């Protein structure tokens, strides 16, 4: 019905048709310009069609509810009292129907590290994602089911196979959040603060929800008051059409105690279906995470608790190549330990190539896109190509610490592709890298990601290096729907990336002047850095730019320490970051982005496209719109659309980076390699001694042989020769006498 806006022959939907997925031949409203033209041409009498702008009354029920839910989720304020309304009326915004003097957006939210790590509840998605798919759920169900029964099934995850956006068991999750957050709620007010920490709980489910922000539960908590009031009204008049008994989607009566996710109910004429529901936003901790605190014997075993949770989920099936053929110099020997499949497949779709250097909302569905698949390959980090014995006899090592001068591919699950790791090179003063066992260390080599791993490659269409070197788009395969989301992975803080990533002030892709870029800051201290004010000298915040990032290479780069002779990966620290951007919304490539046009020039993007689209209108319309002061067609700068029209989409915003440490080789295994080195050293020493003794024995033997050959047999080896006087000498001596 949105797609039908402005199309000839698509009349206004009736109240019964609005939102009905089967009503495909009507439009939900008329564009503001068309509505004003029709009114002007009818001497001031407005058409029967609804003006689309009427849905955007800041003080009306729709935006008031969305703003309230967004504020519960930590959404930022995008408008304050006194600013113009979104509905194009020119009137100023004062207060929402819920008493808020600010409009909040769910698009940009603030969350704790704990929430980002382990997941968090969303009041906005819990309500909006359900209601937006209600008609789709009704169409997919049997006609005999009532609207209430369809809602129950949708909110308990029983209809996920039929929905575009999977809801999961929202009702059960909401109840579990209540078990840790209800105590933080104030009567007649909002819930605030955090749930008890993980170390304070022993129940697995409560440990999983430990420390989450409880404010989203405010929407669930308020169902207690509304449902109680409805019940009281029905006791006075059971036929009052403005009230209906509340029904919890999980089949409980928690609406009367802690609140619940509602499948039905009505209060003062307002439908409560879907209210109080919380959607579980997944955290970044994946299913291989295990943490354990054994420092205190009586402490909760966090590792076991998380493992219990993990075991409920489907494992990531994978296989590795472990049976190479016998022989020497065979290529497949270099692939020992490489993945053959991951997540049950030997290849994955990683990108949809469109020829554009930026991800677009319709990339996946666009018939002009080329699907790019990446084969599963690369090491898990445990085995690499061995080099064998490379040191001289008598050395107390089994390798020289220099690996093969080849790229070593390592499979990175978050990218669904392998990344080449290379030898870091000889360190200053020839200091050697070592890995240690119980009490002995041996020489190793350190591998780091190739500096060009995330750079654009003209020979591939896998998206690497787009729109900047240093990025890998992954949103096409990791998004919440078929269309994905603008998500990228990279090295922490864009290490080895394009320097432009730290400013991003070029807005030419949105047909806007340069500016409106980004700045990234990090605290300089591990303690509370205080209020953020970078203009204050000696601020506790560090501006993150390329020189700063380059200086932090040791703490930002991934590395793998390998024992070169055996090829065994011993220790690794994988460090990668994730960034998101707001979808761009280019009206020249996406028809849906033509809808939020502002004909008064109040927006600042896609002006060239706007001029072209205005010029394509019939001359009579152009003339009348010019008379009304509506000839300057401009568009919002992102898919944030009407609520934040000046937010420029496409800025790559770093959200988090993580470090995942893995010990592939135990201390005992390192001790075994050290024992081999000691044995090799001992064998070498014994060989040298034996060789030396043999040499000495051979020398003396040769000496004896020479003496035997050159001198008389009567001579002893260690005595001097005595000369016997001749006959002439004896006669002379006697004559003298």
C-alpha positions as CSV (number, residue, x, y, z in Angstrom):
1,X,0.0,0.0,0.0
2,X,3.0,2.3,0.5
3,X,4.3,1.3,-2.9
4,X,1.0,2.3,-4.4
5,X,1.3,5.9,-3.3
6,X,1.2,8.2,-6.3
7,X,0.4,5.5,-8.8
8,X,-2.5,6.3,-11.1
9,X,-5.6,4.1,-10.4
10,X,-4.6,3.2,-6.9
11,X,-7.3,4.8,-4.8
12,X,-7.3,5.5,-1.1
13,X,-7.6,2.4,1.1
14,X,-10.7,2.2,3.3
15,X,-10.3,1.8,7.1
16,X,-10.8,-1.9,6.8
17,X,-8.3,-2.2,4.0
18,X,-5.5,-0.3,5.7
19,X,-2.8,-2.8,6.8
20,X,-4.6,-5.7,5.2
21,X,-1.9,-7.6,3.3
22,X,-4.5,-8.9,0.8
23,X,-5.6,-5.3,-0.1
24,X,-3.0,-4.7,-2.8
25,X,-4.8,-2.3,-5.1
26,X,-5.2,0.7,-2.9
27,X,-2.8,3.3,-1.5
28,X,-2.5,4.1,2.2
29,X,-2.3,7.9,1.7
30,X,-1.6,10.7,-0.8
31,X,1.6,12.6,-0.9
32,X,1.5,16.1,0.7
33,X,2.3,17.9,-2.6
34,X,-0.5,16.0,-4.5
35,X,-2.8,16.6,-1.6
36,X,-2.1,20.3,-1.7
37,X,-2.5,20.4,-5.5
38,X,-5.8,18.6,-5.3
39,X,-7.0,21.0,-2.6
40,X,-6.0,24.1,-4.5
41,X,-7.6,22.9,-7.7
42,X,-10.9,22.1,-5.8
43,X,-11.0,25.7,-4.5
44,X,-9.8,24.7,-1.1
45,X,-11.8,21.5,-0.7
46,X,-9.4,18.7,0.3
47,X,-9.7,15.3,-1.3
48,X,-11.0,12.2,0.5
49,X,-7.5,10.8,0.5
50,X,-5.5,10.9,3.7
51,X,-2.5,13.2,3.6
52,X,0.6,11.1,4.3
53,X,2.0,13.9,6.5
54,X,-0.9,13.4,8.9
55,X,0.8,10.2,10.1
56,X,3.8,12.3,11.3
57,X,2.1,14.5,13.8
58,X,4.6,14.5,16.7
59,X,1.8,14.9,19.2
60,X,-0.4,12.2,17.7
61,X,-0.7,8.6,19.0
62,X,1.6,7.0,16.5
63,X,4.8,9.0,16.9
64,X,4.1,9.5,20.6
65,X,4.1,5.7,21.1
66,X,7.1,5.1,18.9
67,X,9.0,7.9,20.7
68,X,8.1,6.4,24.1
69,X,9.3,2.9,23.2
70,X,12.5,4.3,21.7
71,X,13.2,6.2,24.9
72,X,12.8,3.0,26.9
73,X,15.4,1.4,24.6
74,X,18.0,4.2,25.1
75,X,17.1,6.0,21.8
76,X,18.6,9.4,21.5
77,X,16.6,12.6,21.4
78,X,16.2,14.0,17.9
79,X,13.7,16.9,18.6
80,X,12.8,19.1,21.5
81,X,9.8,21.2,22.2
82,X,9.7,24.4,20.1
83,X,11.0,22.8,16.9
84,X,8.8,22.4,13.8
85,X,6.6,19.3,13.6
86,X,7.3,16.5,11.1
87,X,3.8,16.8,9.6
88,X,4.7,19.8,7.3
89,X,2.0,22.0,9.0
90,X,4.6,24.5,10.1
91,X,3.3,24.2,13.7
92,X,5.8,23.7,16.5
93,X,6.0,20.6,18.6
94,X,5.1,20.9,22.3
95,X,4.6,17.6,24.0
96,X,3.7,14.0,23.0
97,X,0.5,12.3,24.2
98,X,2.6,10.6,26.9
99,X,4.0,13.9,28.3
100,X,7.4,13.8,26.6
101,X,8.9,17.1,25.5
102,X,11.4,15.4,23.3
103,X,11.1,13.0,20.4
104,X,13.3,9.9,20.6
105,X,14.6,7.8,17.8
106,X,15.2,4.0,18.0
107,X,17.7,4.4,15.2
108,X,20.6,5.5,17.4
109,X,20.7,4.0,20.9
110,X,23.0,4.0,23.9
111,X,23.8,0.7,25.6
112,X,26.2,-0.7,28.1
113,X,29.0,-3.0,27.2
114,X,27.2,-5.8,29.1
115,X,24.1,-5.3,26.9
116,X,26.1,-5.4,23.7
117,X,28.0,-8.5,24.9
118,X,25.2,-10.7,26.1
119,X,22.1,-9.2,24.4
120,X,19.3,-6.9,25.7
121,X,15.6,-6.5,25.5
122,X,14.0,-4.0,23.0
123,X,10.5,-2.6,23.7
124,X,10.5,-0.9,20.3
125,X,11.1,-4.1,18.3
126,X,8.9,-6.2,20.6
127,X,5.9,-4.1,19.7
128,X,6.7,-2.8,16.2
129,X,8.1,-6.0,14.6
130,X,5.0,-7.9,15.8
131,X,2.3,-5.3,14.8
132,X,4.0,-4.8,11.4
133,X,3.6,-8.5,10.6
134,X,0.2,-9.1,12.1
135,X,-1.6,-9.1,8.8
136,X,1.1,-11.4,7.4
137,X,0.5,-13.8,10.3
138,X,-3.3,-13.7,9.8
139,X,-2.9,-14.5,6.1
140,X,-0.6,-17.5,6.9
141,X,-2.9,-19.0,9.6
142,X,-6.1,-21.0,9.1
143,X,-9.3,-19.0,8.8
144,X,-10.7,-20.6,12.0
145,X,-8.2,-18.9,14.2
146,X,-9.2,-15.7,15.9
147,X,-7.0,-12.6,15.9
148,X,-6.1,-13.3,19.5
149,X,-5.0,-16.8,18.8
150,X,-2.9,-15.7,15.8
151,X,-1.2,-13.2,18.1
152,X,-0.5,-15.9,20.7
153,X,1.1,-18.1,18.1
154,X,3.2,-15.2,16.7
155,X,4.4,-14.0,20.1
156,X,5.4,-17.5,21.1
157,X,7.5,-18.2,18.0
158,X,5.1,-20.8,16.5
159,X,4.7,-18.8,13.2
160,X,8.3,-17.8,12.6
161,X,8.5,-19.9,9.4
162,X,5.8,-17.7,7.9
163,X,7.2,-14.3,8.9
164,X,9.8,-12.2,7.2
165,X,11.2,-11.1,10.5
166,X,11.5,-13.9,13.0
167,X,10.1,-13.0,16.4
168,X,11.1,-16.0,18.5
169,X,9.3,-16.7,21.8
170,X,8.8,-13.0,22.7
171,X,6.3,-13.9,25.4
172,X,8.6,-16.2,27.3
173,X,11.6,-13.9,26.9
174,X,9.5,-11.0,28.3
175,X,8.6,-13.0,31.3
176,X,12.2,-13.9,32.0
177,X,13.2,-10.2,31.8
178,X,10.5,-9.5,34.3
179,X,12.1,-12.0,36.7
180,X,15.2,-9.9,37.0
181,X,13.8,-6.4,36.3
182,X,10.5,-6.2,38.1
183,X,12.1,-5.2,41.4
184,X,13.6,-2.1,39.6
185,X,10.2,-0.7,38.7
186,X,8.6,2.1,40.6
187,X,4.8,2.3,41.1
188,X,3.4,4.7,38.6
189,X,6.8,5.2,37.0
190,X,9.4,3.7,34.9
191,X,11.8,0.8,35.5
192,X,15.3,1.9,36.0
193,X,18.8,0.7,36.8
194,X,20.2,-2.7,36.0
195,X,19.3,-6.3,36.7
196,X,21.3,-8.1,39.4
197,X,24.8,-9.1,38.2
198,X,25.7,-12.6,37.0
199,X,27.7,-13.2,40.2
200,X,24.5,-12.6,42.2
201,X,22.5,-15.4,40.6
202,X,22.6,-19.1,40.5
203,X,19.7,-19.7,38.0
204,X,21.0,-20.2,34.4
205,X,18.4,-17.9,32.8
206,X,19.0,-15.1,35.3
207,X,22.7,-15.4,34.8
208,X,22.1,-14.9,31.1
209,X,20.2,-11.7,31.8
210,X,22.5,-10.5,34.5
211,X,23.3,-6.8,34.6
212,X,21.0,-5.9,31.6
213,X,19.5,-2.4,31.5
214,X,15.9,-2.7,32.8
215,X,14.4,0.5,31.3
216,X,12.8,-1.4,28.3
217,X,10.8,-3.4,30.9
218,X,8.9,-0.1,31.6
219,X,6.5,-0.9,28.7
220,X,5.7,-4.3,30.2
221,X,5.3,-2.9,33.7
222,X,2.7,-0.4,32.5
223,X,0.4,-3.2,31.4
224,X,-0.3,-3.9,35.1
225,X,-2.1,-0.6,35.5
226,X,-3.9,-0.7,32.2
227,X,-5.1,-4.3,32.5
228,X,-6.2,-3.8,36.1
229,X,-8.2,-0.7,35.1
230,X,-9.8,-2.6,32.2
231,X,-10.7,-5.4,34.6
232,X,-12.3,-2.9,37.0
233,X,-14.2,-1.3,34.2
234,X,-15.5,-4.6,33.0
235,X,-16.7,-5.6,36.5
236,X,-18.9,-2.5,36.4
237,X,-20.1,-3.0,32.8
238,X,-19.1,-6.2,31.1
239,X,-20.3,-4.9,27.8
240,X,-18.3,-1.7,27.8
241,X,-16.9,-1.6,24.2
242,X,-13.9,0.5,25.3
243,X,-12.5,-2.3,27.5
244,X,-11.4,-5.9,26.9
245,X,-9.9,-8.4,29.3
246,X,-6.2,-8.7,29.0
247,X,-4.6,-12.0,27.8
248,X,-0.9,-12.8,28.2
249,X,0.6,-14.4,25.2
250,X,2.4,-17.0,27.3
251,X,-1.0,-18.2,28.8
252,X,-0.2,-16.8,32.3
253,X,-2.0,-14.1,34.4
254,X,1.2,-12.1,34.9
255,X,-0.6,-9.0,33.8
256,X,-1.9,-8.7,37.3
257,X,1.5,-9.2,39.1
258,X,4.6,-8.3,37.1
259,X,3.2,-7.5,33.6
260,X,3.4,-9.5,30.4
261,X,3.5,-9.5,26.7
262,X,-0.2,-9.0,25.7
263,X,-1.9,-11.0,22.9
264,X,-5.2,-9.2,23.6
265,X,-6.7,-6.4,25.7
266,X,-8.3,-3.0,25.4
267,X,-8.0,0.0,27.6
268,X,-10.1,3.2,27.2
269,X,-10.7,2.3,23.5
270,X,-7.0,1.6,22.8
271,X,-6.0,-1.8,21.6
272,X,-3.3,-3.3,23.8
273,X,-2.4,-6.2,21.5
274,X,1.4,-6.4,21.3
275,X,2.0,-4.0,24.2
276,X,4.5,-5.0,26.9
277,X,6.4,-7.3,24.5
278,X,10.2,-7.4,24.5
279,X,12.3,-8.6,21.6
280,X,15.6,-10.3,22.4
281,X,18.4,-8.4,20.6
282,X,21.3,-10.9,20.3
283,X,24.6,-10.0,21.8
284,X,28.0,-10.3,20.2
285,X,29.0,-13.4,22.3
286,X,28.8,-16.3,20.0
287,X,28.2,-20.0,20.9
288,X,31.9,-20.9,21.4
289,X,32.1,-18.5,24.4
290,X,32.9,-20.0,27.8
291,X,34.0,-18.0,30.8
292,X,34.7,-19.4,34.2
293,X,35.6,-17.8,37.5
294,X,37.3,-20.4,39.8
295,X,39.1,-17.9,42.0
296,X,36.4,-18.3,44.7
297,X,35.3,-21.9,45.4
298,X,31.7,-20.9,46.3
299,X,31.2,-18.6,43.3
300,X,28.8,-19.4,40.5
301,X,30.5,-21.3,37.7
302,X,29.8,-18.9,34.9
303,X,31.3,-21.2,32.3
304,X,29.0,-24.0,33.2
305,X,26.0,-21.7,33.3
306,X,26.7,-20.3,29.9
307,X,27.4,-23.7,28.6
308,X,24.0,-24.8,29.7
309,X,22.5,-22.0,27.8
310,X,24.7,-22.7,24.8
311,X,23.7,-26.4,24.7
312,X,20.1,-25.4,24.1
313,X,21.1,-23.8,20.8
314,X,21.9,-25.6,17.5
315,X,25.7,-26.0,17.3
316,X,27.7,-24.6,14.4
317,X,28.4,-27.8,12.4
318,X,31.8,-27.8,10.8
319,X,34.5,-30.2,9.5
320,X,38.2,-29.9,9.0
321,X,40.6,-31.7,6.6
322,X,42.5,-34.1,8.8
323,X,43.4,-37.1,6.5
324,X,45.9,-36.0,3.8
325,X,47.5,-38.6,1.5
326,X,50.8,-40.2,2.4
327,X,54.0,-39.1,0.7
328,X,56.2,-36.1,0.5
329,X,55.7,-32.7,-1.1
330,X,52.0,-33.1,-1.7
331,X,50.0,-29.9,-1.9
332,X,47.2,-31.1,0.3
333,X,49.7,-31.5,3.2
334,X,49.6,-27.7,3.4
335,X,45.8,-27.9,3.9
336,X,45.9,-30.1,6.9
337,X,43.6,-28.8,9.6
338,X,41.8,-26.4,7.1
339,X,38.0,-26.1,7.3
340,X,36.1,-28.0,4.7
341,X,32.7,-26.7,5.8
342,X,31.3,-24.3,8.3
343,X,27.7,-24.0,9.5
344,X,27.0,-27.1,7.5
345,X,28.1,-25.7,4.1
346,X,31.3,-25.7,2.1
347,X,30.5,-22.2,0.7
348,X,28.6,-19.1,1.8
349,X,27.1,-16.1,0.1
350,X,29.1,-13.2,1.3
351,X,28.3,-10.3,-0.9
352,X,25.9,-9.1,-3.6
353,X,27.9,-7.1,-6.2
354,X,26.1,-4.3,-7.9
355,X,28.9,-2.2,-9.3
356,X,28.3,0.4,-6.6
357,X,30.9,0.8,-3.9
358,X,28.3,1.1,-1.2
359,X,25.7,-1.3,0.2
360,X,22.2,-0.5,-0.8
361,X,18.9,-1.6,0.7
362,X,17.8,-3.5,-2.4
363,X,21.1,-5.2,-3.1
364,X,19.9,-8.7,-2.3
365,X,16.6,-8.4,-4.2
366,X,18.0,-6.4,-7.1
367,X,18.0,-8.5,-10.3
368,X,21.2,-6.7,-11.5
369,X,23.1,-7.9,-8.4
370,X,25.7,-10.7,-8.8
371,X,25.7,-13.2,-6.0
372,X,29.2,-13.8,-4.7
373,X,30.0,-17.0,-2.9
374,X,33.2,-17.7,-0.9
375,X,34.4,-21.3,-0.4
376,X,35.1,-22.4,3.1
377,X,38.8,-22.8,3.5
378,X,41.6,-21.8,5.8
379,X,43.0,-23.0,9.1
380,X,41.1,-22.9,12.4
381,X,44.4,-21.5,13.8
382,X,45.5,-24.9,15.3
383,X,47.6,-26.3,12.4
384,X,49.8,-24.7,9.8
385,X,52.2,-25.9,7.2
386,X,55.2,-27.5,9.0
387,X,58.8,-26.6,8.1
388,X,60.5,-29.5,9.8
389,X,63.8,-29.5,11.6
390,X,65.7,-26.4,10.6
391,X,68.5,-25.9,13.2
392,X,72.0,-27.3,13.5
393,X,72.8,-30.3,15.7
394,X,73.5,-29.5,19.3
395,X,71.0,-26.6,19.4
396,X,68.5,-26.7,22.2
397,X,65.6,-25.9,19.8
398,X,63.9,-27.8,16.9
399,X,63.4,-24.8,14.6
400,X,65.0,-21.5,13.8
401,X,61.7,-19.7,14.3
402,X,61.3,-18.6,10.7
403,X,58.1,-20.0,9.1
404,X,57.5,-20.7,5.5
405,X,57.4,-17.4,3.6
406,X,53.9,-18.0,2.3
407,X,50.4,-16.6,3.3
408,X,48.7,-18.7,5.9
409,X,44.9,-18.5,5.5
410,X,42.9,-18.5,8.7
411,X,39.1,-18.9,8.5
412,X,37.2,-16.0,10.3
413,X,33.6,-17.1,11.0
414,X,32.3,-13.5,11.3
415,X,33.5,-12.7,7.8
416,X,32.6,-16.2,6.4
417,X,35.9,-16.1,4.6
418,X,39.6,-16.7,5.2
419,X,42.1,-14.0,5.9
420,X,45.8,-14.3,5.1
421,X,48.2,-14.2,8.1
422,X,51.9,-13.6,7.4
423,X,55.1,-13.7,9.4
424,X,55.7,-10.5,11.3
425,X,59.4,-10.4,10.4
426,X,62.6,-10.2,12.4
427,X,62.2,-8.1,15.5
428,X,64.5,-5.3,16.7
429,X,67.7,-6.6,18.2
430,X,66.8,-10.1,16.9
431,X,64.6,-10.8,19.9
432,X,62.8,-14.1,19.4
433,X,59.2,-14.9,20.0
434,X,58.7,-17.8,22.4
435,X,55.9,-20.0,23.7
436,X,56.2,-21.5,27.1
437,X,55.2,-24.7,28.8
438,X,55.3,-25.4,32.5
439,X,58.8,-24.1,33.1
440,X,60.5,-24.2,29.7
441,X,60.1,-22.0,26.6
442,X,60.8,-22.7,22.9
443,X,61.3,-20.5,19.9
444,X,58.1,-19.7,17.9
445,X,57.0,-17.4,15.1
446,X,54.2,-14.8,15.3
447,X,51.8,-14.4,12.4
448,X,49.7,-11.3,11.9
449,X,47.0,-10.4,9.3
450,X,48.3,-9.3,6.0
451,X,48.2,-5.5,5.8
452,X,46.1,-5.7,2.6
453,X,43.6,-8.3,3.9
454,X,40.8,-5.9,3.8
455,X,41.8,-3.9,0.8
456,X,39.9,-3.8,-2.5
457,X,40.8,-6.5,-5.0
458,X,39.9,-5.8,-8.6
459,X,40.0,-9.5,-9.4
460,X,37.1,-10.2,-7.0
461,X,33.6,-9.0,-6.5
462,X,33.4,-10.0,-2.8
463,X,33.1,-6.4,-1.6
464,X,36.4,-6.3,0.2
465,X,37.7,-2.8,0.6
466,X,34.3,-1.1,-0.1
467,X,33.7,1.7,0.3
468,X,37.1,2.1,2.0
469,X,40.2,0.0,2.2
470,X,40.2,-1.7,5.6
471,X,36.5,-2.9,5.5
472,X,34.7,-6.1,4.6
473,X,31.0,-5.8,4.1
474,X,29.1,-8.7,5.8
475,X,25.6,-7.3,6.2
476,X,24.2,-9.2,3.2
477,X,24.6,-12.4,5.2
478,X,24.2,-11.3,8.8
479,X,21.2,-9.0,8.7
480,X,17.9,-9.7,10.4
481,X,16.0,-10.1,7.1
482,X,16.7,-11.0,3.5
483,X,17.7,-7.4,2.8
484,X,20.4,-7.5,5.4
485,X,21.9,-4.4,7.1
486,X,24.9,-2.2,6.5
487,X,27.4,-4.1,8.6
488,X,31.1,-4.3,8.2
489,X,34.0,-6.1,9.9
490,X,37.5,-4.9,10.1
491,X,40.6,-4.8,12.3
492,X,40.0,-2.9,15.6
493,X,39.6,0.9,15.1
494,X,40.2,0.5,11.4
495,X,43.8,-0.6,11.8
496,X,45.5,-0.8,8.4
497,X,42.5,0.9,6.9
498,X,42.1,4.1,4.8
499,X,42.9,7.2,6.7
500,X,39.6,8.7,5.4
501,X,37.7,6.3,7.7
502,X,38.6,8.5,10.7
503,X,36.8,11.6,9.2
504,X,34.4,10.5,6.4
505,X,33.5,14.1,5.4
506,X,32.9,13.4,1.7
507,X,29.2,13.4,1.1
508,X,29.3,13.4,-2.7
509,X,27.5,10.0,-2.9
510,X,24.5,11.7,-1.3
511,X,24.7,14.7,-3.5
512,X,25.6,17.0,-0.6
513,X,28.5,19.3,0.2
514,X,31.4,18.0,2.2
515,X,31.1,18.0,6.0
516,X,29.0,16.1,8.5
517,X,31.7,13.5,9.0
518,X,32.6,11.6,12.2
519,X,35.1,11.7,15.0
520,X,36.0,8.8,17.2
521,X,37.1,9.1,20.9
522,X,38.3,6.7,23.5
523,X,38.8,7.1,27.2
524,X,42.4,7.7,28.2
525,X,41.8,6.0,31.6
526,X,40.4,2.6,32.7
527,X,38.5,4.4,35.5
528,X,35.5,6.7,34.9
529,X,36.7,9.3,32.4
530,X,34.0,11.8,33.5
531,X,31.9,14.0,31.2
532,X,32.8,14.1,27.6
533,X,34.2,17.4,26.5
534,X,37.1,17.2,24.0
535,X,37.5,21.0,24.0
536,X,38.8,20.9,27.6
537,X,42.6,20.8,27.8
538,X,43.9,17.5,29.2
539,X,40.6,15.9,28.5
540,X,40.3,12.2,29.6
541,X,39.3,11.3,26.0
542,X,41.7,10.5,23.2
543,X,40.9,11.4,19.6
544,X,41.2,8.3,17.5
545,X,43.1,9.0,14.3
546,X,45.5,7.0,12.1
547,X,48.7,8.1,14.0
548,X,47.2,7.1,17.3
549,X,45.9,3.7,15.9
550,X,49.3,2.9,14.3
551,X,51.0,3.5,17.7
552,X,48.7,0.9,19.3
553,X,49.4,-2.0,16.9
554,X,50.5,-4.4,19.6
555,X,47.1,-4.2,21.4
556,X,45.0,-4.0,18.2
557,X,46.3,-6.5,15.8
558,X,45.4,-10.2,15.8
559,X,48.2,-12.6,16.1
560,X,48.9,-16.4,16.1
561,X,52.0,-17.9,17.7
562,X,53.1,-21.1,16.0
563,X,55.8,-23.7,16.5
564,X,57.5,-23.7,13.1
565,X,58.9,-27.2,12.9
566,X,55.6,-29.0,13.6
567,X,53.3,-26.2,12.3
568,X,51.3,-26.4,15.6
569,X,49.4,-23.2,16.4
570,X,50.0,-22.7,20.1
571,X,48.4,-19.4,21.2
572,X,46.2,-16.9,19.3
573,X,44.4,-13.6,19.9
574,X,41.9,-12.8,17.3
575,X,40.9,-9.1,17.3
576,X,38.3,-7.8,14.9
577,X,35.8,-5.0,15.0
578,X,32.2,-4.5,13.8
579,X,30.8,-1.3,12.4
580,X,27.4,-0.3,11.2
581,X,26.1,2.6,9.1
582,X,22.6,4.0,8.5
583,X,21.1,2.9,5.2
584,X,21.4,5.4,2.4
585,X,18.2,6.2,0.5
586,X,18.9,7.3,-3.0
587,X,15.7,8.2,-4.9
588,X,17.5,7.7,-8.2
589,X,18.0,4.0,-7.5
590,X,15.3,3.1,-5.0
591,X,11.7,4.1,-5.8
592,X,10.7,3.8,-2.1
593,X,13.2,6.7,-1.4
594,X,11.1,9.0,-3.6
595,X,8.3,9.0,-1.1
596,X,9.8,11.3,1.6
597,X,10.4,14.2,-0.8
598,X,10.4,17.8,0.6
599,X,9.4,20.2,-2.1
600,X,10.2,23.3,-0.1
601,X,14.0,22.6,-0.2
602,X,14.2,22.0,3.6
603,X,16.3,18.8,3.1
604,X,19.9,18.9,1.9
605,X,20.6,15.7,-0.1
606,X,19.9,14.4,-3.6
607,X,19.2,17.8,-5.0
608,X,20.3,16.8,-8.5
609,X,17.9,13.9,-8.5
610,X,15.2,16.1,-7.1
611,X,15.6,18.6,-10.0
612,X,15.4,15.8,-12.5
613,X,12.3,14.3,-10.9
614,X,10.6,17.6,-10.7
615,X,11.4,18.4,-14.3
616,X,9.8,15.1,-15.3
617,X,6.4,16.2,-14.0
618,X,3.7,17.5,-16.4
619,X,4.1,21.2,-17.1
620,X,0.8,22.1,-15.5
621,X,1.9,20.4,-12.2
622,X,5.3,22.1,-12.3
623,X,3.6,25.5,-12.7
624,X,1.1,25.0,-9.9
625,X,3.7,23.6,-7.6
626,X,5.9,26.6,-8.3
627,X,3.1,28.9,-7.5
628,X,2.6,27.1,-4.2
629,X,6.4,27.4,-3.4
630,X,6.9,23.6,-3.8
631,X,9.4,23.4,-6.7
632,X,12.6,22.7,-4.8
633,X,12.7,18.9,-4.5
634,X,15.1,17.6,-1.9
635,X,15.3,14.4,0.1
636,X,16.4,13.1,3.5
637,X,20.0,12.1,3.6
638,X,19.4,8.6,4.8
639,X,16.8,6.0,5.4
640,X,16.4,7.6,8.8
641,X,14.0,9.5,6.7
642,X,11.5,12.1,8.1
643,X,12.5,11.9,11.8
644,X,16.2,12.7,11.2
645,X,16.4,14.1,7.7
646,X,19.9,15.6,8.0
647,X,21.6,12.5,9.3
648,X,23.8,11.4,6.4
649,X,23.6,7.7,5.7
650,X,26.6,5.6,4.8
651,X,28.9,6.8,7.5
652,X,30.8,3.7,8.8
653,X,30.4,4.0,12.6
654,X,32.6,1.6,14.8
655,X,30.4,-0.1,17.3
656,X,32.7,-2.5,19.1
657,X,35.8,-4.6,18.7
658,X,36.6,-7.8,20.6
659,X,39.6,-10.0,21.5
660,X,39.1,-13.7,21.5
661,X,42.0,-15.6,23.1
662,X,42.5,-19.3,22.3
663,X,45.0,-21.8,23.7
664,X,45.4,-24.5,21.1
665,X,48.5,-26.2,22.7
666,X,48.4,-26.9,26.4
667,X,51.5,-26.4,28.6
668,X,52.0,-30.2,28.6
669,X,52.1,-30.2,24.8
670,X,54.6,-27.4,24.8
671,X,56.6,-29.3,27.4
672,X,56.6,-32.3,25.0
673,X,58.0,-30.1,22.2
674,X,60.6,-28.7,24.7
675,X,61.5,-32.3,25.6
676,X,62.0,-33.1,21.9
677,X,64.3,-30.1,21.7
678,X,66.2,-31.2,24.8
679,X,66.5,-34.7,23.5
680,X,67.7,-33.3,20.1
681,X,70.2,-31.2,22.0
682,X,71.4,-34.2,24.1
683,X,71.7,-36.3,21.0
684,X,73.7,-33.6,19.4
685,X,76.0,-33.2,22.4
686,X,76.5,-37.0,22.5
687,X,77.2,-37.0,18.8
688,X,79.8,-34.2,19.2
689,X,81.5,-36.0,22.1
690,X,81.5,-39.3,20.2
691,X,82.8,-37.6,17.1
692,X,85.5,-35.8,19.1
693,X,86.7,-39.0,20.8
694,X,86.7,-40.8,17.5
695,X,88.8,-38.0,16.0
696,X,91.3,-38.0,18.9
697,X,91.6,-41.8,18.7
698,X,92.0,-41.6,15.0
699,X,94.7,-38.9,15.4
700,X,96.7,-40.9,17.9
701,X,96.3,-44.0,15.8
702,X,97.7,-42.3,12.7
703,X,100.5,-40.9,14.8
704,X,101.5,-44.4,16.0
705,X,101.3,-45.7,12.5
706,X,103.7,-43.0,11.3
707,X,106.1,-43.6,14.1
708,X,106.1,-47.3,13.3
709,X,106.8,-46.6,9.7
710,X,109.6,-43.9,10.2
711,X,111.6,-45.1,13.1
712,X,113.3,-48.4,14.2
713,X,111.4,-50.9,16.1
714,X,113.8,-50.8,19.2
715,X,112.9,-47.3,20.0
716,X,110.3,-46.6,22.5
717,X,107.8,-43.9,21.7
718,X,108.7,-41.6,24.6
719,X,112.6,-41.9,24.8
720,X,115.4,-40.1,22.9
721,X,117.9,-41.9,20.5
722,X,121.5,-42.6,22.0
723,X,124.3,-42.3,19.3
724,X,127.1,-45.1,19.3
725,X,130.7,-43.6,18.7
726,X,132.3,-44.6,15.4
727,X,135.7,-46.7,15.1
728,X,137.8,-43.6,14.0
729,X,136.6,-41.6,17.0
730,X,137.6,-44.3,19.4
731,X,141.2,-44.7,18.0
732,X,141.9,-40.9,18.2
733,X,140.8,-40.8,21.8
734,X,143.2,-43.6,22.7
735,X,146.2,-41.9,20.9
736,X,145.7,-38.7,22.8
737,X,145.8,-40.5,26.0
